[in-house]
Amino acid sequence: MTTLTPTLSSSTIPNLDPAIEAIRAKVNAGVRLSLDDGKVLYETEDIWSVLELAKIVRDRMHPGVAYYNINRHLNYSNVCALSCKFCEFARKKDDEGAYTRDLEYIKEQGRKAVESGATEFHIVGGLNPYLPFEYYTEMLRSLREIAPQVHLKAFTAVELVHLARIAKVYKRDDIKSGVRWVLEQLKEAGLGSLPGGGAEVFDERVHKEAFKTKIGAHEWLDVHLVAHELGLNTNCTMLYGHVDKQDERLRHMEILRRSQDQALHRLGYESDPDGYIAQGIVESEQITAPVITLNKDGAKLPTPDMSADGGYYQTITPLPFFPDGSALEDLPGPTGLENLRTLAITRLMLDNFPHVKSFWIMQSLPMAQLMLESGADDIDGTVVWYDITKAVGEGTHQETTELDLKRAIIEAGYEPVERDTLYRRVERDGSDWRVEG
């Protein structure tokens, strides 16, 4: 299919804000932006240039195409030991609406996934203190037995630290060893990759104010480091628009791209010895890898066949905060324009992330279309059941069709490409599918 998207050059639109000129030059050269550059992008009134620059990078990395997948979300329990202020999902054991899915329910979901032709299960839940570690390995084994072709993307870093605790392998002074044991057991049971939840915003002030009982940046990063060492690809998020500030979001992005520098260095990518590294950010001070960018013309994006040398971050998904029903419901939450700007800045700052996702469940499908023109190259999948937020409709049945996803992408001016979890193209005949090549 021929793309309908016109090619943008660096001279297509004049900068309305002179401060954008230096940033445009860096973007054209594929040079890493500084935190000060990010501040300009957040504060400028020239929102069009911010979106246009993000589109230039997005189209350079993924010319003419946008991705979607056929997936199913599975929330196995909403019972949680934590009480994060921004969360309306979690319940205590005896609360109205609390649930924990048994293995028969999970097996039935596996059968439905096969019938629908799903390529991915996205599995997350609360930190249920009443479930044994074996519940999680049996969940994966059951799904692998019933749906052997479906990729199991499961358990956030927060959940994995919890699993290390209930398996009694958690050590406060050596988090990595316990998490490694957990991931090895889960990988043997069928785990294919990690979702990106639980990152929120990497800042100690935000952590103390909004989710002080949840793991912080160091633990989250350690989990993903171990996963990469085991050859598992992972993803990451940024939940913004609550008590966080713009400079704290930018620090979050700096920490993530330094962590990705580390992953890509292991894969043998060429480094930029003069690349920008922010100073004074303790969460990334221990990372010694050089700067590695993927946003230059002709840059080769990492592929699944590199996993023998280690995993890497596939996507960054900016997630807007929805205050309704949470302990922070007095806050307004981000506006649509802030969502567009934040996603565009994410694409510009995270220059070594292959993909930026606009999760339509939390942005709406029309907004996801706009975001495809503003830095995103992926709008996620069919979803079916989702119980974390209620941004689209009521209840947990939040589903769209493959036809609607493809139509949304085409209307945005791109060729829709169905991909599996690892971003390999999928060839499909109804519910039967295979990965190209």
C-alpha positions as CSV (number, residue, x, y, z in Angstrom):
1,M,0.0,0.0,0.0
2,T,1.3,3.4,-0.9
3,T,1.5,5.8,2.0
4,L,-0.6,9.0,1.9
5,T,1.8,10.8,4.2
6,P,3.7,13.7,2.5
7,T,7.4,13.8,3.1
8,L,8.4,16.5,5.5
9,S,11.8,18.2,5.2
10,S,13.5,20.4,7.7
11,S,12.4,23.5,5.8
12,T,8.7,22.5,5.5
13,I,7.5,24.8,8.3
14,P,9.3,27.9,9.6
15,N,10.0,27.9,13.3
16,L,7.7,30.3,15.1
17,D,10.0,30.2,18.1
18,P,13.7,31.0,17.4
19,A,14.6,28.7,20.3
20,I,13.5,25.7,18.3
21,E,16.1,26.4,15.6
22,A,19.0,24.8,17.4
23,I,16.8,21.8,18.4
24,R,15.8,21.4,14.7
25,A,19.5,21.2,13.7
26,K,20.1,18.5,16.3
27,V,17.1,16.5,15.2
28,N,18.2,16.7,11.5
29,A,21.7,15.5,12.5
30,G,20.4,12.7,14.8
31,V,22.1,14.3,17.9
32,R,20.8,13.6,21.4
33,L,18.8,16.4,22.9
34,S,19.7,17.8,26.3
35,L,17.3,18.3,29.3
36,D,17.4,22.0,28.5
37,D,16.2,21.2,24.9
38,G,13.4,19.2,26.4
39,K,12.5,22.1,28.6
40,V,12.2,24.4,25.5
41,L,10.0,21.8,23.8
42,Y,7.7,21.8,26.8
43,E,7.6,25.6,27.3
44,T,7.5,26.8,23.7
45,E,4.2,28.2,22.3
46,D,5.2,26.8,18.9
47,I,3.5,23.4,19.5
48,W,3.3,22.8,15.7
49,S,7.1,22.7,15.4
50,V,7.4,20.3,18.3
51,L,4.9,17.9,16.7
52,E,6.5,18.3,13.3
53,L,10.0,17.5,14.6
54,A,8.6,14.4,16.3
55,K,7.0,13.3,13.0
56,I,10.3,13.7,11.2
57,V,12.0,11.3,13.6
58,R,9.1,8.9,13.6
59,D,8.9,8.8,9.7
60,R,12.7,8.5,9.5
61,M,12.6,5.4,11.7
62,H,9.3,3.9,10.3
63,P,8.7,5.4,6.9
64,G,5.1,5.1,5.7
65,V,3.9,2.4,8.2
66,A,2.2,2.1,11.6
67,Y,1.8,-1.0,13.7
68,Y,-1.0,-2.8,15.5
69,N,-1.5,-6.3,16.9
70,I,-4.2,-8.8,17.7
71,N,-3.9,-9.2,21.5
72,R,-5.8,-9.9,24.6
73,H,-5.2,-8.3,28.0
74,L,-5.5,-10.6,31.1
75,N,-5.8,-9.0,34.6
76,Y,-5.5,-12.1,36.8
77,S,-6.3,-10.3,40.1
78,N,-7.0,-6.8,41.4
79,V,-6.2,-7.7,45.0
80,C,-3.1,-5.6,45.9
81,A,-1.0,-5.1,49.0
82,L,-0.2,-1.5,47.9
83,S,-2.3,1.6,48.1
84,C,-0.9,3.9,45.5
85,K,-2.7,7.3,45.4
86,F,-3.1,7.4,41.6
87,C,-4.7,3.9,41.3
88,E,-8.4,3.0,41.1
89,F,-7.7,-0.6,40.0
90,A,-6.5,-2.1,43.3
91,R,-8.8,-3.7,45.9
92,K,-8.3,-5.3,49.3
93,K,-9.3,-8.9,49.7
94,D,-12.7,-8.3,51.1
95,D,-13.6,-5.1,49.1
96,E,-16.5,-5.1,46.8
97,G,-15.4,-6.0,43.3
98,A,-12.2,-7.8,44.4
99,Y,-11.3,-10.8,42.2
100,T,-8.6,-13.4,41.6
101,R,-8.9,-15.6,38.5
102,D,-8.5,-19.3,38.9
103,L,-6.7,-21.5,36.4
104,E,-9.9,-22.7,34.7
105,Y,-10.7,-19.1,33.9
106,I,-7.2,-18.5,32.6
107,K,-7.4,-21.6,30.4
108,E,-10.7,-20.4,29.0
109,Q,-9.0,-17.1,28.1
110,G,-6.3,-19.1,26.4
111,R,-8.8,-21.0,24.3
112,K,-10.5,-17.7,23.3
113,A,-7.2,-16.3,22.3
114,V,-6.6,-19.1,19.9
115,E,-10.1,-18.8,18.5
116,S,-9.6,-15.1,17.9
117,G,-6.2,-15.5,16.3
118,A,-4.5,-13.4,19.0
119,T,-0.7,-13.2,18.8
120,E,-0.2,-11.9,22.3
121,F,-1.4,-12.1,25.9
122,H,-0.6,-9.0,28.0
123,I,-0.8,-10.2,31.6
124,V,-0.6,-7.9,34.7
125,G,-2.3,-7.7,38.0
126,G,-2.1,-6.5,41.6
127,L,0.4,-7.6,44.2
128,N,-1.8,-10.3,45.7
129,P,-0.3,-11.4,49.0
130,Y,-2.4,-14.6,49.1
131,L,-1.2,-16.3,45.9
132,P,1.8,-18.7,46.0
133,F,4.6,-18.3,43.5
134,E,3.4,-21.5,41.8
135,Y,0.2,-19.8,40.7
136,Y,2.2,-17.7,38.3
137,T,4.3,-20.5,36.8
138,E,1.1,-22.6,36.4
139,M,-0.7,-19.7,34.8
140,L,2.1,-19.4,32.1
141,R,2.3,-23.2,31.6
142,S,-1.4,-23.5,31.2
143,L,-1.5,-20.8,28.6
144,R,1.5,-22.2,26.8
145,E,-0.2,-25.6,26.6
146,I,-3.5,-24.3,25.3
147,A,-2.1,-21.5,23.2
148,P,1.5,-22.5,22.3
149,Q,1.8,-19.9,19.5
150,V,0.7,-16.9,21.6
151,H,3.4,-14.7,23.0
152,L,3.2,-14.2,26.8
153,K,4.1,-10.7,27.8
154,A,3.7,-10.7,31.5
155,F,4.4,-9.1,34.9
156,T,5.7,-5.6,35.5
157,A,8.9,-5.0,37.4
158,V,6.8,-4.2,40.5
159,E,5.1,-7.6,40.2
160,L,8.4,-9.4,39.7
161,V,9.9,-7.9,42.9
162,H,6.7,-9.1,44.7
163,L,7.2,-12.6,43.3
164,A,10.7,-12.7,44.5
165,R,9.4,-11.8,48.0
166,I,6.7,-14.5,48.0
167,A,9.1,-17.0,46.7
168,K,11.5,-16.0,49.5
169,V,14.4,-15.3,47.2
170,Y,14.3,-11.5,47.7
171,K,17.4,-9.8,49.2
172,R,17.2,-6.1,49.9
173,D,21.0,-5.7,49.3
174,D,21.0,-8.0,46.2
175,I,17.7,-7.5,44.3
176,K,19.1,-8.8,41.0
177,S,19.9,-12.3,42.2
178,G,16.3,-12.9,43.5
179,V,14.7,-11.4,40.4
180,R,17.0,-13.4,38.2
181,W,15.8,-16.6,39.8
182,V,12.2,-15.6,39.4
183,L,12.7,-14.6,35.7
184,E,14.5,-17.9,35.0
185,Q,11.5,-19.9,36.5
186,L,9.0,-17.8,34.6
187,K,10.9,-18.0,31.3
188,E,11.1,-21.7,31.6
189,A,7.3,-21.7,32.1
190,G,6.7,-19.7,28.9
191,L,7.4,-16.0,29.7
192,G,8.3,-14.2,26.4
193,S,8.8,-10.6,27.4
194,L,8.0,-7.9,30.0
195,P,5.4,-5.1,29.8
196,G,6.5,-1.7,30.9
197,G,4.2,-0.8,33.7
198,G,5.1,0.4,37.2
199,A,7.7,2.9,36.1
200,E,5.4,5.9,36.7
201,V,7.9,8.8,36.9
202,F,11.4,8.2,38.2
203,D,11.7,10.9,40.8
204,E,12.1,10.5,44.5
205,R,9.7,13.4,45.3
206,V,7.0,12.0,43.1
207,H,7.6,8.5,44.5
208,K,7.1,9.6,48.1
209,E,4.0,11.7,47.3
210,A,2.1,9.3,45.0
211,F,3.3,5.7,45.4
212,K,5.8,5.6,48.3
213,T,5.1,1.9,49.1
214,K,5.9,0.8,45.5
215,I,9.4,0.0,44.3
216,G,11.5,3.0,43.1
217,A,13.6,3.7,40.0
218,H,16.6,1.6,41.1
219,E,14.7,-1.6,41.6
220,W,12.6,-1.1,38.5
221,L,15.8,-0.6,36.4
222,D,17.5,-3.6,38.0
223,V,14.6,-5.8,37.0
224,H,14.8,-4.7,33.4
225,L,18.6,-5.0,33.4
226,V,18.3,-8.7,34.5
227,A,15.6,-9.4,31.9
228,H,17.9,-7.9,29.2
229,E,20.8,-10.1,30.4
230,L,18.5,-13.1,30.1
231,G,17.6,-12.2,26.5
232,L,14.1,-11.0,27.3
233,N,12.9,-7.8,25.5
234,T,11.0,-5.4,27.7
235,N,8.9,-2.2,27.4
236,C,8.5,0.9,29.5
237,T,6.0,3.6,30.4
238,M,5.7,7.0,31.9
239,L,2.5,7.8,33.9
240,Y,2.3,11.6,33.8
241,G,-0.1,14.4,34.7
242,H,-0.6,13.8,38.4
243,V,1.8,15.3,41.0
244,D,4.8,15.2,38.5
245,K,6.4,18.2,36.9
246,Q,7.8,18.6,33.4
247,D,11.4,18.6,34.5
248,E,10.8,15.3,36.4
249,R,9.3,13.8,33.2
250,L,12.5,14.8,31.3
251,R,14.7,13.2,34.0
252,H,12.6,10.0,33.6
253,M,13.3,10.0,29.9
254,E,17.0,10.6,30.5
255,I,17.2,7.6,32.9
256,L,15.4,5.4,30.4
257,R,17.5,6.3,27.4
258,R,20.7,5.7,29.5
259,S,19.3,2.3,30.4
260,Q,18.7,1.6,26.7
261,D,22.3,2.8,26.0
262,Q,23.4,0.0,28.2
263,A,21.2,-2.6,26.4
264,L,22.3,-1.5,23.0
265,H,26.0,-1.4,23.9
266,R,25.7,-5.0,24.8
267,L,24.3,-5.7,21.3
268,G,27.4,-4.1,19.8
269,Y,25.9,-0.8,18.5
270,E,28.3,2.0,17.5
271,S,28.5,4.7,20.1
272,D,28.6,8.4,20.0
273,P,31.6,9.4,22.3
274,D,30.5,13.0,22.3
275,G,26.8,12.3,23.1
276,Y,25.0,14.2,25.8
277,I,24.7,12.6,29.2
278,A,22.9,14.6,32.0
279,Q,24.9,15.1,35.2
280,G,23.6,14.7,38.7
281,I,21.0,12.0,38.1
282,V,21.8,9.3,40.7
283,E,19.5,6.7,39.1
284,S,21.7,6.5,36.0
285,E,25.1,7.4,37.4
286,Q,26.1,3.7,37.6
287,I,25.5,3.2,33.8
288,T,28.9,3.5,32.1
289,A,27.7,2.7,28.5
290,P,28.3,5.4,25.9
291,V,25.5,7.2,24.2
292,I,23.8,5.2,21.4
293,T,21.1,6.8,19.2
294,L,18.9,5.2,16.6
295,N,17.3,8.3,15.1
296,K,19.9,9.0,12.4
297,D,19.2,8.4,8.7
298,G,19.9,4.8,7.9
299,A,20.2,3.6,11.5
300,K,19.4,-0.1,11.9
301,L,16.8,-0.8,14.5
302,P,17.4,-3.8,16.8
303,T,15.6,-7.1,15.8
304,P,14.5,-10.2,17.7
305,D,17.4,-12.2,16.3
306,M,19.8,-10.2,18.5
307,S,18.3,-11.7,21.6
308,A,21.1,-14.2,21.9
309,D,23.3,-11.2,22.9
310,G,20.6,-9.7,25.2
311,G,17.3,-8.0,25.3
312,Y,16.4,-4.4,24.9
313,Y,13.6,-1.9,25.4
314,Q,11.2,-2.1,22.5
315,T,8.7,0.6,23.2
316,I,8.0,3.6,25.4
317,T,4.3,4.3,26.1
318,P,3.4,7.7,27.7
319,L,0.3,7.1,29.8
320,P,-1.9,10.0,30.9
321,F,-3.2,10.0,34.5
322,F,-7.0,9.6,35.0
323,P,-7.9,11.0,38.4
324,D,-11.5,9.7,38.7
325,G,-11.8,7.2,41.5
326,S,-8.3,7.6,42.8
327,A,-7.0,9.3,45.9
328,L,-5.8,12.1,43.6
329,E,-9.2,12.7,42.0
330,D,-9.1,16.3,43.0
331,L,-6.4,16.8,40.3
332,P,-7.5,17.8,36.8
333,G,-5.3,15.3,34.8
334,P,-3.6,16.2,31.6
335,T,-5.3,17.9,28.7
336,G,-5.4,16.6,25.1
337,L,-2.8,19.2,24.0
338,E,-0.5,18.2,26.8
339,N,-0.9,14.5,25.8
340,L,0.1,15.3,22.2
341,R,3.1,17.4,23.3
342,T,4.3,14.9,25.8
343,L,4.2,12.1,23.3
344,A,6.1,14.2,20.7
345,I,8.7,15.1,23.3
346,T,9.0,11.4,24.3
347,R,9.8,10.6,20.6
348,L,12.4,13.3,20.4
349,M,14.1,12.7,23.7
350,L,14.1,8.8,23.6
351,D,16.3,8.7,20.5
352,N,17.3,5.1,21.0
353,F,13.9,3.5,21.5
354,P,12.7,1.7,18.3
355,H,9.0,2.4,19.0
356,V,6.7,4.9,20.7
357,K,3.2,3.7,21.4
358,S,0.0,5.6,21.6
359,F,-2.1,3.2,23.7
360,W,-5.6,3.9,22.3
361,I,-7.4,2.6,25.5
362,M,-5.9,5.6,27.5
363,Q,-5.8,8.1,24.6
364,S,-8.9,7.2,22.6
365,L,-8.7,6.0,19.0
366,P,-9.1,9.5,17.5
367,M,-6.3,10.8,19.6
368,A,-4.1,7.9,18.7
369,Q,-4.6,8.8,15.1
370,L,-3.3,12.3,15.8
371,M,-0.4,10.9,17.7
372,L,0.6,8.8,14.7
373,E,1.3,12.2,13.1
374,S,3.1,13.4,16.2
375,G,5.7,10.8,17.0
376,A,3.9,7.5,17.6
377,D,4.3,4.5,15.3
378,D,2.1,2.0,17.1
379,I,-1.5,2.1,18.5
380,D,-1.5,-1.3,20.3
381,G,-4.1,-3.9,19.7
382,T,-7.6,-5.2,20.0
383,V,-7.2,-5.5,23.9
384,V,-10.7,-7.1,24.6
385,W,-10.6,-6.9,28.4
386,Y,-8.9,-4.1,30.3
387,D,-9.4,-3.3,34.0
388,I,-6.7,-0.8,34.8
389,T,-8.4,2.4,33.6
390,K,-11.8,3.3,32.4
391,A,-10.9,5.9,29.8
392,V,-12.9,4.3,27.0
393,G,-16.5,3.3,27.9
394,E,-17.6,1.6,31.1
395,G,-16.5,-1.7,32.7
396,T,-13.7,-4.0,31.7
397,H,-14.9,-4.9,28.2
398,Q,-12.9,-2.4,26.2
399,E,-12.4,-3.8,22.7
400,T,-11.9,-2.6,19.2
401,T,-11.7,-4.6,16.0
402,E,-8.8,-5.2,13.6
403,L,-10.9,-3.4,10.9
404,D,-11.2,-0.2,13.1
405,L,-7.4,-0.3,13.9
406,K,-6.5,-0.6,10.3
407,R,-9.0,2.1,9.3
408,A,-7.6,4.5,11.9
409,I,-4.1,4.0,10.7
410,I,-5.1,4.5,7.0
411,E,-7.0,7.7,7.8
412,A,-3.9,9.0,9.5
413,G,-2.0,8.4,6.3
414,Y,0.0,5.3,7.0
415,E,0.0,1.7,5.9
416,P,-1.2,-0.6,8.7
417,V,1.2,-3.4,9.6
418,E,0.1,-6.2,11.9
419,R,3.0,-7.2,14.1
420,D,3.6,-9.7,16.8
421,T,5.0,-8.7,20.2
422,L,8.6,-8.6,18.9
423,Y,7.6,-6.4,16.0
424,R,7.8,-9.1,13.3
425,R,5.3,-8.7,10.5
426,V,2.4,-11.1,10.7
427,E,0.7,-12.9,7.8
428,R,-2.9,-13.8,8.5
429,D,-5.7,-16.0,7.1
430,G,-8.5,-15.4,9.6
431,S,-7.5,-16.9,13.0
432,D,-4.5,-18.7,11.4
433,W,-1.4,-16.6,11.4
434,R,2.4,-16.9,11.0
435,V,5.4,-14.5,11.3
436,E,6.8,-13.4,8.0
437,G,10.2,-15.0,7.1
